[in-house]
Amino acid sequence: MKTQDNQTVKQFRKILRRFERELFMQNSDSCCNGVTLAQCHTLLEIENKGKESLTELAKTIGLDKSTISRTVDGLVNVGLVDRTIPAENRRMATIQLTEAGKSICQNINSTNDKYFEETLSVLTDTEKQELIKLLEKVVDRMVQLRSNDGICCK
């Protein structure tokens, strides 16, 4: 790797660490509705899909099925998620939000929308669109590397 490329990578990683810390602080504040960060992400993914199987949810979030199952169990226990197990295929549980779960998601979304609207206010509309486009490109590449047994942490 060229020295300039190495410097760029180090600079990118440094800003990502700062970004991650800020996201963590924001997520901690916005997910204080009695749910953990993992539960928050799970609720928002279920909200996005409407009705989802545990297997598909695990793939979407990028965690193993047992981890998602434990997270969903906690959400079922507090009445935020309903789990339906069809008689014809007891291994294919589907999950969806309860009214209480929808309410929590609405609060989380409202808080985050306000925060990120203020965060992005320093950018022009063109810069916002470019940022979204570039982040999507980088995240898509990260997903691709992870799914192809990428180079991270080997």
ZADO-1210 file (C-alpha; in nm, 4 decimals, padded with zeros to 6 digits):
<atoms>
<atom x="00.0000" y="00.0000" z="00.0000" code="MET" pos="1"/>
<atom x="00.1351" y="00.3423" z="-00.0935" code="LYS" pos="2"/>
<atom x="00.2149" y="00.5866" z="00.1886" code="THR" pos="3"/>
<atom x="-00.0514" y="00.8307" z="00.0666" code="GLN" pos="4"/>
<atom x="-00.3112" y="00.5534" z="00.0521" code="ASP" pos="5"/>
<atom x="-00.2091" y="00.4392" z="00.3996" code="ASN" pos="6"/>
<atom x="-00.2516" y="00.7936" z="00.5340" code="GLN" pos="7"/>
<atom x="-00.5946" y="00.8175" z="00.3718" code="THR" pos="8"/>
<atom x="-00.7006" y="00.4887" z="00.5271" code="VAL" pos="9"/>
<atom x="-00.5760" y="00.5984" z="00.8710" code="LYS" pos="10"/>
<atom x="-00.7556" y="00.9322" z="00.8375" code="GLN" pos="11"/>
<atom x="-01.0748" y="00.7533" z="00.7265" code="PHE" pos="12"/>
<atom x="-01.0571" y="00.5103" z="01.0215" code="ARG" pos="13"/>
<atom x="-00.9973" y="00.7970" z="01.2644" code="LYS" pos="14"/>
<atom x="-01.3031" y="00.9908" z="01.1480" code="ILE" pos="15"/>
<atom x="-01.5104" y="00.6703" z="01.1499" code="LEU" pos="16"/>
<atom x="-01.4185" y="00.6100" z="01.5150" code="ARG" pos="17"/>
<atom x="-01.5308" y="00.9636" z="01.6031" code="ARG" pos="18"/>
<atom x="-01.8476" y="00.9162" z="01.3983" code="PHE" pos="19"/>
<atom x="-01.9182" y="00.5823" z="01.5666" code="GLU" pos="20"/>
<atom x="-01.8770" y="00.7356" z="01.9143" code="ARG" pos="21"/>
<atom x="-02.1164" y="01.0168" z="01.8259" code="GLU" pos="22"/>
<atom x="-02.3679" y="00.7705" z="01.6825" code="LEU" pos="23"/>
<atom x="-02.3424" y="00.5611" z="01.9961" code="PHE" pos="24"/>
<atom x="-02.4092" y="00.8656" z="02.2136" code="MET" pos="25"/>
<atom x="-02.7067" y="00.9656" z="01.9975" code="GLN" pos="26"/>
<atom x="-02.8452" y="00.6119" z="01.9892" code="ASN" pos="27"/>
<atom x="-02.8089" y="00.5826" z="02.3661" code="SER" pos="28"/>
<atom x="-03.0109" y="00.9008" z="02.4095" code="ASP" pos="29"/>
<atom x="-03.2780" y="00.8181" z="02.1520" code="SER" pos="30"/>
<atom x="-03.3236" y="00.4562" z="02.2581" code="CYS" pos="31"/>
<atom x="-03.3889" y="00.5285" z="02.6236" code="CYS" pos="32"/>
<atom x="-03.7478" y="00.4067" z="02.5891" code="ASN" pos="33"/>
<atom x="-03.6607" y="00.0994" z="02.7925" code="GLY" pos="34"/>
<atom x="-03.4887" y="-00.0860" z="02.5075" code="VAL" pos="35"/>
<atom x="-03.1245" y="-00.1677" z="02.4431" code="THR" pos="36"/>
<atom x="-02.9393" y="-00.0536" z="02.1322" code="LEU" pos="37"/>
<atom x="-02.9699" y="-00.4059" z="01.9844" code="ALA" pos="38"/>
<atom x="-03.3435" y="-00.4053" z="02.0553" code="GLN" pos="39"/>
<atom x="-03.3714" y="-00.0584" z="01.9032" code="CYS" pos="40"/>
<atom x="-03.2105" y="-00.1730" z="01.5768" code="HIS" pos="41"/>
<atom x="-03.4249" y="-00.4862" z="01.5764" code="THR" pos="42"/>
<atom x="-03.7470" y="-00.2882" z="01.6281" code="LEU" pos="43"/>
<atom x="-03.6590" y="-00.0475" z="01.3468" code="LEU" pos="44"/>
<atom x="-03.5833" y="-00.3337" z="01.1066" code="GLU" pos="45"/>
<atom x="-03.9109" y="-00.5066" z="01.1924" code="ILE" pos="46"/>
<atom x="-04.0902" y="-00.1751" z="01.1414" code="GLU" pos="47"/>
<atom x="-03.9225" y="-00.1379" z="00.8029" code="ASN" pos="48"/>
<atom x="-04.0262" y="-00.4873" z="00.6887" code="LYS" pos="49"/>
<atom x="-04.3714" y="-00.5014" z="00.8489" code="GLY" pos="50"/>
<atom x="-04.3691" y="-00.8761" z="00.9081" code="LYS" pos="51"/>
<atom x="-04.0459" y="-01.0739" z="00.9040" code="GLU" pos="52"/>
<atom x="-03.9105" y="-01.4196" z="00.9743" code="SER" pos="53"/>
<atom x="-03.6323" y="-01.4546" z="01.2305" code="LEU" pos="54"/>
<atom x="-03.4039" y="-01.5979" z="00.9624" code="THR" pos="55"/>
<atom x="-03.4534" y="-01.3008" z="00.7298" code="GLU" pos="56"/>
<atom x="-03.4185" y="-01.0551" z="01.0167" code="LEU" pos="57"/>
<atom x="-03.0883" y="-01.2144" z="01.1183" code="ALA" pos="58"/>
<atom x="-02.9610" y="-01.1802" z="00.7601" code="LYS" pos="59"/>
<atom x="-03.0727" y="-00.8176" z="00.7366" code="THR" pos="60"/>
<atom x="-02.9086" y="-00.7160" z="01.0632" code="ILE" pos="61"/>
<atom x="-02.6027" y="-00.9339" z="01.0022" code="GLY" pos="62"/>
<atom x="-02.6204" y="-01.1388" z="01.3218" code="LEU" pos="63"/>
<atom x="-02.6671" y="-01.5091" z="01.3805" code="ASP" pos="64"/>
<atom x="-03.0182" y="-01.6420" z="01.4291" code="LYS" pos="65"/>
<atom x="-02.9671" y="-01.7328" z="01.7966" code="SER" pos="66"/>
<atom x="-02.8630" y="-01.3752" z="01.8822" code="THR" pos="67"/>
<atom x="-03.1653" y="-01.2303" z="01.7029" code="ILE" pos="68"/>
<atom x="-03.3881" y="-01.4891" z="01.8650" code="SER" pos="69"/>
<atom x="-03.2740" y="-01.3825" z="02.2147" code="ARG" pos="70"/>
<atom x="-03.3228" y="-01.0157" z="02.1263" code="THR" pos="71"/>
<atom x="-03.6718" y="-01.0845" z="01.9907" code="VAL" pos="72"/>
<atom x="-03.7548" y="-01.2946" z="02.2992" code="ASP" pos="73"/>
<atom x="-03.6845" y="-00.9908" z="02.5145" code="GLY" pos="74"/>
<atom x="-03.9043" y="-00.7727" z="02.2915" code="LEU" pos="75"/>
<atom x="-04.1862" y="-01.0297" z="02.3028" code="VAL" pos="76"/>
<atom x="-04.1588" y="-01.0484" z="02.6817" code="ASN" pos="77"/>
<atom x="-04.2085" y="-00.6714" z="02.7193" code="VAL" pos="78"/>
<atom x="-04.4941" y="-00.6640" z="02.4672" code="GLY" pos="79"/>
<atom x="-04.3255" y="-00.4766" z="02.1815" code="LEU" pos="80"/>
<atom x="-04.3220" y="-00.7645" z="01.9311" code="VAL" pos="81"/>
<atom x="-04.5627" y="-01.0480" z="01.8499" code="ASP" pos="82"/>
<atom x="-04.4245" y="-01.3815" z="01.7346" code="ARG" pos="83"/>
<atom x="-04.6463" y="-01.6081" z="01.5248" code="THR" pos="84"/>
<atom x="-04.5576" y="-01.9732" z="01.4729" code="ILE" pos="85"/>
<atom x="-04.7592" y="-02.1288" z="01.1896" code="PRO" pos="86"/>
<atom x="-04.8931" y="-02.4795" z="01.2581" code="ALA" pos="87"/>
<atom x="-04.7795" y="-02.5994" z="00.9142" code="GLU" pos="88"/>
<atom x="-04.4146" y="-02.5003" z="00.9731" code="ASN" pos="89"/>
<atom x="-04.3250" y="-02.4531" z="01.3390" code="ARG" pos="90"/>
<atom x="-03.9666" y="-02.3629" z="01.2472" code="ARG" pos="91"/>
<atom x="-04.0761" y="-02.0543" z="01.0504" code="MET" pos="92"/>
<atom x="-04.1724" y="-01.7991" z="01.3162" code="ALA" pos="93"/>
<atom x="-04.2751" y="-01.4564" z="01.1896" code="THR" pos="94"/>
<atom x="-04.2529" y="-01.1431" z="01.3961" code="ILE" pos="95"/>
<atom x="-04.4220" y="-00.8072" z="01.3819" code="GLN" pos="96"/>
<atom x="-04.4583" y="-00.5011" z="01.6017" code="LEU" pos="97"/>
<atom x="-04.7372" y="-00.4630" z="01.8543" code="THR" pos="98"/>
<atom x="-04.9047" y="-00.1248" z="01.8975" code="GLU" pos="99"/>
<atom x="-04.6623" y="-00.0537" z="02.1840" code="ALA" pos="100"/>
<atom x="-04.3709" y="-00.1484" z="01.9555" code="GLY" pos="101"/>
<atom x="-04.4999" y="00.0860" z="01.6856" code="LYS" pos="102"/>
<atom x="-04.5214" y="00.3651" z="01.9429" code="SER" pos="103"/>
<atom x="-04.1607" y="00.3085" z="02.0563" code="ILE" pos="104"/>
<atom x="-04.0456" y="00.3130" z="01.6917" code="CYS" pos="105"/>
<atom x="-04.2333" y="00.6363" z="01.6324" code="GLN" pos="106"/>
<atom x="-04.0550" y="00.7965" z="01.9299" code="ASN" pos="107"/>
<atom x="-03.7143" y="00.6679" z="01.8184" code="ILE" pos="108"/>
<atom x="-03.7712" y="00.7855" z="01.4600" code="ASN" pos="109"/>
<atom x="-03.8953" y="01.1267" z="01.5674" code="SER" pos="110"/>
<atom x="-03.5976" y="01.1867" z="01.7967" code="THR" pos="111"/>
<atom x="-03.3458" y="01.0683" z="01.5363" code="ASN" pos="112"/>
<atom x="-03.5086" y="01.2628" z="01.2527" code="ASP" pos="113"/>
<atom x="-03.4800" y="01.5855" z="01.4521" code="LYS" pos="114"/>
<atom x="-03.1206" y="01.5147" z="01.5510" code="TYR" pos="115"/>
<atom x="-03.0012" y="01.4276" z="01.2008" code="PHE" pos="116"/>
<atom x="-03.1939" y="01.7134" z="01.0427" code="GLU" pos="117"/>
<atom x="-02.9962" y="01.9458" z="01.2680" code="GLU" pos="118"/>
<atom x="-02.6735" y="01.7530" z="01.2032" code="THR" pos="119"/>
<atom x="-02.7130" y="01.7774" z="00.8250" code="LEU" pos="120"/>
<atom x="-02.8101" y="02.1455" z="00.8366" code="SER" pos="121"/>
<atom x="-02.4427" y="02.2394" z="00.7876" code="VAL" pos="122"/>
<atom x="-02.4544" y="02.0877" z="00.4371" code="LEU" pos="123"/>
<atom x="-02.6123" y="02.2125" z="00.1176" code="THR" pos="124"/>
<atom x="-02.8782" y="01.9970" z="-00.0474" code="ASP" pos="125"/>
<atom x="-02.6199" y="01.8862" z="-00.3058" code="THR" pos="126"/>
<atom x="-02.3703" y="01.7934" z="-00.0342" code="GLU" pos="127"/>
<atom x="-02.6382" y="01.5960" z="00.1514" code="LYS" pos="128"/>
<atom x="-02.7189" y="01.3933" z="-00.1598" code="GLN" pos="129"/>
<atom x="-02.3500" y="01.3349" z="-00.2319" code="GLU" pos="130"/>
<atom x="-02.2889" y="01.2250" z="00.1277" code="LEU" pos="131"/>
<atom x="-02.5760" y="00.9773" z="00.1103" code="ILE" pos="132"/>
<atom x="-02.4536" y="00.8440" z="-00.2228" code="LYS" pos="133"/>
<atom x="-02.0964" y="00.7995" z="-00.0976" code="LEU" pos="134"/>
<atom x="-02.1995" y="00.6403" z="00.2325" code="LEU" pos="135"/>
<atom x="-02.4249" y="00.3980" z="00.0492" code="GLU" pos="136"/>
<atom x="-02.1381" y="00.3022" z="-00.1808" code="LYS" pos="137"/>
<atom x="-01.8987" y="00.2449" z="00.1107" code="VAL" pos="138"/>
<atom x="-02.1522" y="00.0497" z="00.3168" code="VAL" pos="139"/>
<atom x="-02.2451" y="-00.1674" z="00.0175" code="ASP" pos="140"/>
<atom x="-01.8756" y="-00.2495" z="-00.0253" code="ARG" pos="141"/>
<atom x="-01.8433" y="-00.3311" z="00.3461" code="MET" pos="142"/>
<atom x="-02.1400" y="-00.5695" z="00.3205" code="VAL" pos="143"/>
<atom x="-01.9875" y="-00.7292" z="00.0122" code="GLN" pos="144"/>
<atom x="-01.6528" y="-00.7815" z="00.1866" code="LEU" pos="145"/>
<atom x="-01.8229" y="-00.9289" z="00.4931" code="ARG" pos="146"/>
<atom x="-02.0354" y="-01.1666" z="00.2864" code="SER" pos="147"/>
<atom x="-01.7342" y="-01.2842" z="00.0871" code="ASN" pos="148"/>
<atom x="-01.5331" y="-01.3633" z="00.4013" code="ASP" pos="149"/>
<atom x="-01.3622" y="-01.0292" z="00.3625" code="GLY" pos="150"/>
<atom x="-01.0288" y="-00.9169" z="00.4962" code="ILE" pos="151"/>
<atom x="-01.1394" y="-00.7713" z="00.8275" code="CYS" pos="152"/>
<atom x="-00.9903" y="-00.9114" z="01.1460" code="CYS" pos="153"/>
<atom x="-00.8046" y="-01.2081" z="00.9927" code="LYS" pos="154"/>
</atoms>
